[in-house]
Amino acid sequence: MTTITSPVRVRSDRLLRLALRADALISGATGVIVAAAAGAVASESGIPQSAVYVLAAVLVVYGAVVYGLSTMAAIRRPGIAVAIANVVFTVAAVLAVVDNVWPLTATGVALMFVSAAYTLVMADLQYLGIRRA
């Protein structure tokens, strides 16, 4: 008698952990750099300096929280939450430009669109990781 077996699908959360850790480290480092150069960022972008400091602090805290989430045993649900947060930030960055929230310079508009593209790419990587986990 022969037995027909189907290949076992091995689920792995490695991509999701990698995507979360990359997002955490890049976001946290960017927050530190932006905080250190807040005056220059504000004058070049048109974003008020107080808002630059707030954005930098949010990036540092976000980076620390996401890195902590990446170390959890069960990572799928935190990964979903982080991917959603990245999509929300993408939409918020584009709306900030479209709605003229700040008097952005051309550099400021470029920075907002680059940050929107970055968060969309991270959300996509995290989504792919979620599908595999």
VORO-882204 format. One record per residue: residue in one letter; x, y, z of N, C-alpha, C, CB in turn. Coordinates in pm, whole numbers, padded with zeros to 5 digits, always signed. Glycine has a CB too. Layout:
BEGIN
AXYZXYZXYZXYZ;...
! end
This chain:
BEGIN
M+00083-00116+00000+00000+00000+00000+00089+00124+00000-00096-00001+00121;T+00048+00224-00076+00125+00348-00081+00047+00460-00016+00162+00385-00226;T+00121+00547+00042+00059+00662+00105+00098+00787+00027+00102+00674+00255;I+00000+00867-00001+00026+00993-00070+00030+01102+00036-00083+01024-00180;T+00140+01169+00038+00153+01278+00134+00170+01409+00059+00273+01254+00230;S+00114+01511+00116+00132+01643+00056+00246+01711+00130+00000+01729+00065;P+00314+01799+00061+00425+01866+00127+00376+01948+00245+00501+01955+00026;V+00452+01943+00350+00417+02019+00470+00463+02163+00450+00482+01957+00598;R+00374+02252+00474+00409+02394+00461+00464+02442+00593+00285+02479+00418;V+00586+02485+00590+00651+02535+00710+00630+02685+00716+00804+02499+00712;R+00576+02730+00823+00551+02872+00841+00669+02933+00914+00418+02897+00917;S+00710+03048+00872+00824+03112+00933+00794+03260+00955+00949+03094+00845;D+00833+03309+01070+00813+03450+01099+00942+03531+01081+00761+03467+01242;R+01041+03473+01015+01170+03541+00998+01158+03671+00920+01268+03448+00929;L+01083+03670+00809+01069+03792+00730+00998+03901+00809+00992+03763+00601;L+00894+03864+00882+00822+03963+00961+00912+04022+01069+00697+03899+01025;R+00987+03938+01139+01080+03988+01241+01185+04080+01180+01149+03872+01314;L+01237+04041+01065+01336+04124+00997+01277+04258+00956+01393+04050+00875;A+01158+04256+00899+01093+04380+00856+01063+04471+00974+00963+04348+00780;L+01017+04413+01085+00989+04494+01204+01117+04553+01260+00919+04409+01310;R+01222+04473+01269+01348+04523+01325+01411+04629+01235+01447+04409+01345;A+01405+04609+01105+01457+04711+01014+01379+04841+01029+01450+04661+00868;D+01248+04831+01034+01164+04949+01052+01197+05019+01184+01014+04910+01048;A+01213+04941+01290+01243+04998+01421+01378+05070+01421+01243+04888+01527;L+01479+05006+01367+01612+05066+01369+01622+05188+01278+01716+04963+01327;I+01565+05180+01160+01569+05294+01068+01488+05411+01124+01515+05253+00928;S+01369+05383+01176+01286+05489+01231+01350+05553+01353+01148+05435+01268;G+01401+05472+01444+01465+05525+01564+01587+05608+01532+01504+05412+01657;A+01672+05559+01442+01791+05634+01403+01754+05764+01333+01880+05549+01311;T+01654+05759+01248+01607+05881+01181+01556+05982+01282+01498+05847+01080;G+01484+05935+01383+01435+06025+01487+01547+06094+01561+01349+05949+01585;V+01652+06020+01593+01767+06080+01663+01835+06184+01574+01870+05970+01705;I+01855+06150+01447+01919+06243+01353+01835+06368+01333+01945+06175+01218;V+01704+06350+01316+01614+06464+01296+01612+06553+01421+01471+06416+01262;A+01613+06493+01539+01614+06574+01662+01743+06655+01671+01599+06483+01786;A+01854+06594+01633+01983+06664+01640+01990+06779+01539+02098+06566+01615;A+01921+06766+01428+01925+06867+01323+01791+06937+01307+01968+06804+01191;A+01716+06950+01414+01579+07003+01406+01574+07142+01346+01516+07005+01543;G+01666+07229+01383+01666+07365+01328+01685+07366+01178+01774+07448+01393;A+01781+07290+01132+01808+07284+00988+01692+07218+00914+01938+07207+00961;V+01638+07111+00970+01525+07043+00906+01406+07139+00897+01485+06915+00986;A+01380+07213+01003+01268+07307+01003+01286+07416+00899+01251+07370+01142;S+01405+07474+00892+01425+07584+00798+01425+07536+00652+01557+07656+00828;E+01475+07417+00628+01480+07365+00491+01347+07308+00443+01585+07259+00480;S+01265+07257+00537+01142+07189+00497+01016+07273+00507+01124+07068+00580;G+01018+07372+00595+00897+07451+00618+00811+07396+00730+00816+07458+00492;I+00852+07285+00789+00780+07229+00904+00823+07308+01028+00810+07074+00921;P+00731+07353+01111+00769+07427+01231+00864+07343+01319+00644+07467+01312;Q+00959+07411+01381+01060+07341+01459+00998+07259+01571+01160+07439+01516;S+00894+07310+01635+00829+07232+01741+00770+07102+01686+00718+07316+01809;A+00715+07108+01566+00660+06987+01504+00772+06890+01466+00576+07024+01380;V+00887+06944+01426+01001+06858+01394+01044+06781+01518+01119+06942+01338;Y+01051+06850+01632+01087+06782+01757+00985+06674+01793+01099+06883+01871;V+00858+06704+01776+00753+06605+01806+00767+06485+01713+00611+06668+01793;L+00785+06509+01585+00801+06399+01489+00924+06315+01522+00811+06454+01346;A+01033+06381+01561+01155+06308+01598+01130+06221+01721+01271+06406+01625;A+01062+06276+01820+01033+06198+01942+00942+06080+01910+00968+06288+02049;V+00843+06102+01825+00753+05993+01786+00831+05883+01716+00640+06046+01695;L+00924+05920+01630+01004+05820+01559+01090+05738+01656+01093+05887+01455;V+01150+05803+01753+01234+05732+01850+01149+05636+01934+01308+05832+01942;V+01036+05684+01984+00948+05598+02064+00892+05485+01978+00831+05680+02125;Y+00850+05516+01857+00799+05414+01765+00905+05307+01742+00758+05477+01630;G+01028+05349+01718+01136+05254+01695+01157+05162+01814+01265+05327+01665;A+01155+05218+01935+01173+05136+02055+01058+05037+02073+01186+05225+02179;V+00936+05084+02053+00819+04998+02069+00818+04886+01965+00690+05080+02059;V+00844+04920+01840+00842+04819+01734+00954+04718+01755+00855+04885+01596;Y+01070+04763+01799+01177+04667+01826+01135+04571+01938+01308+04740+01863;G+01073+04625+02041+01023+04540+02148+00920+04440+02098+00962+04624+02259;L+00831+04485+02011+00731+04394+01954+00796+04284+01870+00631+04472+01870;S+00907+04317+01805+00974+04219+01719+01037+04106+01797+01079+04287+01637;T+01050+04122+01927+01110+04017+02010+01006+03925+02074+01197+04079+02118;M+00880+03954+02055+00775+03873+02116+00769+03734+02052+00639+03943+02104;A+00725+03636+02129+00713+03500+02077+00605+03493+01969+00680+03401+02191;A+00488+03546+01999+00378+03550+01901+00384+03687+01834+00237+03525+01970;I+00422+03689+01709+00453+03815+01643+00351+03858+01538+00587+03806+01581;R+00263+03769+01501+00171+03798+01391+00079+03918+01420+00086+03675+01361;R+00013+03919+01533-00079+04031+01564-00005+04164+01580-00156+04000+01692;P+00107+04167+01653+00181+04294+01658+00227+04338+01519+00302+04280+01750;G+00263+04242+01434+00303+04275+01298+00190+04339+01219+00351+04150+01226;I+00070+04288+01238-00047+04346+01172-00068+04489+01219-00173+04261+01199;A-00056+04512+01349-00075+04647+01404+00029+04744+01349-00068+04643+01558;V+00153+04700+01341+00260+04787+01290+00239+04815+01141+00399+04723+01313;A+00200+04715+01065+00175+04736+00922+00061+04837+00902+00140+04602+00852;I-00043+04825+00982-00154+04922+00975-00106+05061+01013-00270+04879+01069;A-00024+05071+01117+00031+05202+01157+00112+05264+01044+00118+05187+01283;N+00187+05182+00972+00265+05234+00859+00176+05284+00747+00359+05127+00806;V+00068+05214+00720-00026+05260+00616-00091+05391+00660-00135+05152+00587;V-00129+05400+00786-00189+05523+00838-00091+05640+00826-00232+05505+00986;F+00036+05617+00859+00135+05725+00846+00152+05764+00699+00269+05682+00906;T+00149+05667+00610+00162+05697+00467+00051+05792+00423+00159+05568+00383;V-00071+05758+00460-00186+05842+00425-00174+05979+00491-00319+05774+00468;A-00133+05985+00617-00119+06112+00689-00013+06201+00624-00083+06086+00835;A+00098+06142+00581+00204+06222+00518+00156+06281+00386+00329+06135+00495;V+00085+06202+00307+00034+06253+00179-00072+06361+00205-00026+06138+00094;L-00160+06338+00301-00263+06438+00332-00203+06567+00387-00361+06382+00433;A-00093+06556+00461-00027+06677+00513+00022+06765+00399+00091+06638+00604;V+00065+06703+00291+00109+06780+00174-00012+06834+00099+00196+06693+00080;V-00109+06748+00073-00226+06788-00006-00307+06896+00065-00314+06666-00033;D-00323+06886+00196-00404+06981+00272-00326+07103+00319-00464+06912+00390;N-00199+07114+00280-00116+07228+00320-00117+07250+00470-00164+07354+00250;V-00093+07144+00545-00089+07152+00691+00019+07250+00736-00064+07013+00754;W+00134+07246+00669+00244+07337+00696+00284+07406+00567+00366+07263+00760;P+00348+07521+00576+00395+07588+00453+00524+07522+00404+00418+07740+00479;L+00510+07405+00343+00625+07326+00302+00699+07387+00184+00581+07186+00268;T+00830+07375+00190+00913+07410+00076+00916+07289-00018+01059+07452+00121;A+00983+07304-00129+00997+07190-00220+01070+07076-00150+01074+07231-00349;T+01168+07109-00068+01239+07007+00010+01145+06940+00109+01360+07069+00084;G+01059+07017+00171+00963+06962+00267+00864+06868+00201+00889+07074+00335;V+00817+06905+00083+00726+06817+00009+00798+06688-00027+00673+06888-00119;A+00922+06700-00073+00999+06580-00108+01019+06491+00015+01136+06619-00169;L+01052+06551+00128+01071+06472+00251+00942+06400+00292+01118+06563+00365;M+00830+06468+00279+00702+06405+00315+00671+06288+00222+00588+06509+00310;F+00696+06305+00093+00669+06196+00000+00768+06081+00016+00673+06248-00143;V+00892+06113+00047+00990+06006+00073+00951+05929+00198+01133+06066+00089;S+00908+05999+00303+00866+05928+00425+00741+05845+00399+00840+06028+00540;A+00651+05895+00315+00531+05817+00279+00570+05692+00201+00433+05903+00197;A+00663+05706+00110+00708+05589+00032+00778+05488+00123+00804+05633-00082;Y+00861+05537+00214+00931+05448+00307+00830+05367+00390+01024+05530+00402;T+00731+05435+00448+00636+05363+00533+00550+05267+00452+00547+05462+00609;L+00523+05301+00327+00447+05209+00243+00529+05084+00209+00403+05280+00113;V+00657+05102+00183+00745+04987+00157+00755+04899+00282+00886+05035+00112;M+00770+04962+00398+00777+04884+00523+00647+04809+00548+00808+04977+00642;A+00534+04874+00522+00405+04807+00540+00394+04687+00446+00288+04906+00514;D+00444+04702+00325+00440+04592+00229+00528+04476+00275+00484+04640+00090;L+00649+04505+00318+00737+04400+00370+00674+04330+00491+00874+04458+00407;Q+00615+04409+00578+00551+04350+00696+00431+04266+00656+00508+04460+00795;Y+00356+04310+00557+00243+04232+00508+00291+04098+00452+00167+04310+00400;L+00397+04102+00373+00452+03977+00320+00498+03886+00433+00570+04004+00224;G+00558+03943+00537+00600+03865+00652+00482+03807+00727+00682+03950+00743;I+00375+03883+00738+00254+03836+00806+00195+03716+00730+00149+03950+00816;R+00195+03724+00598+00141+03615+00516+00220+03486+00535+00142+03653+00369;R+00350+03497+00561+00434+03380+00580+00429+03327+00722+00575+03411+00544;A+00394+03414+00817+00398+03374+00960+00279+03289+00997+00402+03497+01051;
! end
